[in-house]
Amino acid sequence: MSERGKPRTGTKDRIKFDLLTRPKGATLDEINRAVGHDAWSYVNDTKRLAKRCGGTPHWNGGGGSRRFWIETQKPRSDEAI
């Protein structure tokens, strides 16, 4: 994915974005530790960041093990990277 649509490097949004776009996403506890928050959900952040990058937001589970992730479109093999 190009830098277009990604939050600026060094911001809390970029930390969340990098965690959410990993293959298995991140748990609530992992995101809280990474950004220093004590949030009970990242549904709105996941939706907002997915919209920004053209991805699809997902979440499941409950409690600290609740998992959030963003599926991004993979470039087609005939597209320039």
Order of alpha helices (4+ residues) and beta strands (2+ residues): alpha-beta-alpha-alpha-beta-beta
